[in-house]
Amino acid sequence: MTGMTGTAGATHGAVSKDPLVALARETIGRYLRTGKRPSAPDLPGDLPERAGCFVSVHLVSTGELRGCIGTIEPTRKSLAEEVIQNAVSAAVRDPRFPRIGEGELDDLAINVDVLFPAEVACAGDLDPKRYGVIVTQGNRRGLLLPDLEGVDTVAEQLAIACMKAGIDPAGTFDIERFEVVRHI
């Protein structure tokens, strides 16, 4: 990873040249068809051994978000295992959406965001195109990925992250920022 937000891979469709997107797509397809997950493959050496990651699933036909689940820090032995776990969760366990159906497989666009470690920040350190944000107040924590359509200001970014955590954006909360490499 380069230390900056970036993108890697192809856009969408049944075949991706990006190994993380291909793994997420294979995982979702296999899980929906059989209830089983693939084995974690070896990933190219230019990818981190372990990292937090988010898997986002949209419908190509409408652009509608169908699931997005991830981990801020690694929870598995490898990035491949992290992608597999989060791909299944994004497809069938995101509480905001009905589970993805097997008939939707050909209409899915999948992104995998690999997170760099978060660092303490203040609102003046943020840029919603470059940095994702984590807000924390007590045991409440909300995260918003960077470079999302319709999120153009720091105020919007913080308000959405606070809403996700159930934090009053007018109150006091801690802020962390992080960068990602977005695989599409």
N, C-alpha and C positions, 0 to 999 in steps of 0.2 A: 504494500500500500504506500501511497505517496505522501501522506500527511495532509492532503487536501480533498475536498469533496470532488468526486469525479464519477465517470460512468465507464462501464466496461461491457462488452458483449453486443449482441444484436437486440432488436426491439422486442418482438413477440412472435407468437405462432407455435406450431408444434415442435419445431427444432430450434434450439439455441446453441450457438457456438460457445457461450459462456458456461463454464463448468458448474457454477453455483446455480444459475437459472435452470440449466438442464437437470441438475439433481433435484431441485425443488419441483420441477414439472414432473419428473419421473416419480417422485415420492407421492405427490398428490394423485396422479393417475393410478398408481399401484394401490394406494390406500383406498381410494374410492371404489376400485374394482374388486379388491381382494381382502381389504382390512389389514394388509401387511405392509411393512415398510421395507425399502431396499437396504442392503448392507451399506455401510459408510465406505465410499471409495477413497482412494488416495487422491488428494487434490494437487494441482500444480504447485511447484515450489515457490512461486511468487505470491501465493496466498498465505495468510497467517495460519499457524498451526491451530490456534484457538482464538476466538473473538466472539463478542456478542453480535447478533445479527437480527434483522427483521425481514420477514417474508411478506410481501404485499401482493395481493391478487386482485386484478381488475378484469371486468368484461371488456374485450376488445370492441364489441359492437356498440356499447353504450358509454364506455369509460367509467362505469359504476364500480366503486370499491366493493369487493365481495369478501375480503378478509385481510387482516394485517395483524400479525402477532410476532413478538420478538423478545429478545433478551438484551439487557443493557450491557451485561458482562457475560463471559462464557459460563455456561452451566454444564457443558458436556466435555468429553475427552478431546474432541476435535471440532473444527469448524464444520466439517461434513456432517457430523452428528447433530450439531446445532441447527444446521439448515434443515435436516430431515425432521427434527422435532418441531421446528417452527413452521415448516410447510404444512405438516399435518394439522397443527393447531390453527393456522390461518384458514385452512380449507374447511375444517369441521368444528372448531371450538371458539371462534370469535363470537362473543355473546351479542354483538351488535347485528349479526346477520344470520340468516338461515344457512345451514351447511351447504357447501357447493355440491351440486349433483353431477353424476357421471356424464349427463348430457351436456354439461357446460364446458367440458374439458377442452374442446377445440376452440372455444371462445375466450380463453384465459390469457391475459398478459401478466407475467410474473416478474417482480423485481426482488432482488436480494440486496439489502443494505448491510454492509459490514461496518461495524462501529469501531472507531478509535476510542481509547479510554477517555472518559469525561474529565473535565477540569473545572474548578470553581470559576465562576464568572459573575459579572454584573450586567445589567441591561445594556450598558454602553459597549460591552464586549461582543454583543450578538450581531449577527447578520443572518436573517432567515433563509437566504439562498445558500450560504456556506455552512452554517452551524445548525445542528439540531439542538434542542434545549430539554433539560430536565428541571422540573420545579419540585421542591420538597418542602413540606410543612408538617413537622411531627412524623407520623407514619403514613402520610399521604404523599404520593409521588406520581407525577405525570410527565410524559415524554412526548415530544413532537419531533418527527424527522425533519431534516432540512429540505429546502428546495421543493416545496409542495405547491401545486397550483392553487392560487387564490390566497396564499399566505405571503404577503409582500412586505409587512412591517414587523418590527420587533414587538410592538404592542399587540398585534394580531397573534403572533406566535406565542407570546406569554399568556394571553387570554385563553387561547385554545388549550395549551398545556395545563393551565390552572383548572379549566373546566373539566378536563379529563380526570384530574386528581381530586376534584371536589374542593378546590382551594379558591377562596375569594381573591380575585386578581388585584383588588384594592388593598389587600392585607400584606403582611410580611411573609416572605418565603425565600428559601435558598434557591440559587440558580447555578446550574452547571451547563456547560456547552460541550459539544462533541462534533467531530467530523465523521463523514462516512465515505466509503466508495460504493456507489450504487451500481449494481450489476443488473443489466436489462437485456 
